[in-house]
Structures are given as structure tokens and as C-alpha cells.
Amino acid sequence: MLLMNETLLLWNILLLSFVSVFLFYRELWFSRTFASRFWRDPLFFWLPLPIASLRIFTNFGHNILFGVLCALFHLTYSLLN
């Protein structure tokens, strides 16, 4: 049973990571400064996921961050019980 919960937690984290990266790059693609930002700072596109996610949350609002944190808290709580 514990192995199934760990697998579920892993899949949820991977899904949240994929969605946050997708939204991050979509936001950059539709922004007017996409090309200039890419040429000025190419390493910006290879940042780790947490830094990229923080930029998403500042663009899309703190409610996304709150929702993700609630989901992670719920999954962690359900694993411990």
C-alpha cells in the first residue's frame, strides 16, 4: 500500500512539474520580450524548475502557488496517515 502511495505522489509531482514548465514557456512565447529575453539571457531557459515555477506564479497570480501547495500538503498528509 505504501508503494502505491509513493507512486501516486511521484506521478502528481511529475504532472505538476510538466504543467508549470508548460505554462512558463507558453507565457514567455506570448510575451513581447520573448526574443529579446532569449538573446540577452540564454541561460534563463535552462533554469531549474523551482525558479521557473516562481516566475510563473508571479505572472499568473499567487492562487496557483496556493493551489499547488495545498495539493502537496494533502498528498503528504494522506501518505502519513
N, C-alpha and C positions, 0 to 999 in steps of 0.2 A: 504493500500500500504506500509506503514511504517513497519507493522508487517511482511510482506513478505520479505522486505529488511533485517530486523533484522534476520529472519530465514535463509536467504541466507548467511549472514555474519557468523552466528553461524556454519552453515554447512561447509563453507570454512575454518574457523579456526579449526574445528574438523578434517577435511581432511588433512590440513597441519600438524596438530599435529600428526596424525596417521602416515603420510608418514615420518616425521622427526624421530619419535621414531623407526619406522621400519628400516630406513636407519642406524640409530645409532646402533641398536643391530645387524644388519647384518654386519656392519663394525667391530664391536667387535668380532662377531662369526668367521669371516675370518681372523682376526689378529692373529699373532703368540703368542701374550701375553694374549689371552683371559682367559685361565685357571689360569695363574699366577695372572692376574689382579683381577679375581673374588675372589681368595683365599686371596689375600693381602688386598683387599678393598671391602668387600661385600656390604657396603652401597653405593658404586658407582653406583650400579644398581637400586637404589631407589631414585636417584636424581630427582628433579623437571624437567619438560620439558625444561624450558629455558636453564638450564645448560647443559642438554643433547644435545639440539639443537646447542649450541655454540661449543660443541665438534664435532658435525657433520660438521659444517661449516668450522672448521679449518682443518678437514680431507678432505673434498670434494671440498674446494675452496670457495672463497667469492662470486662467481657468484650465488650460491644457496641462500645465505643470501640476496643478492641484488634482486633476483627474488621474494623471499618471501616478502621482504619489499615493492617492487613495487606493488605486488598483494594486500597487506593490505592497502597501500596508495590508490590504485584505488578503492577498496571496500569502504573505509571510505569516499573518495571524492564523490562516487556515492550515498552514503547514505545521505550526507549533501545537495546534490542538488536535 
